[in-house]
């Protein structure tokens, strides 16, 4: 794969991935062929900022957890009001990292 295309992809999508895993992602993308690189555009990635806003405003209902696919925790938060707000506050600080990790795992599943 052309290094310029890899750098452009990383620059355009760096907010979707954890910073500590960018070097590994860059190496994997460099060894990718053209057909799989085209498939990267079909992956729907979640925006960490959007999930943070959803967590702040609707986190006690568990909607943020439903959006990242964590159904069990979403149901727990829905039924308990975010465990009286404790899980809601914890998610305010962790939901962006979880979203970035989810996006990274989606891309690694394709690679």
Buried (B, 14 or more C-beta within 10 A) or exposed (E): BEEEBBEEBBEEBEEBBBEEBEEEBBEBBEEBEEEEBEEBEEEEBBBBEEBBBBBEEBBBBBBBBBBBEBEEBBEBBBEBBBBEEEBBEBBBEEBBEBBBBBBBEBBEEEE
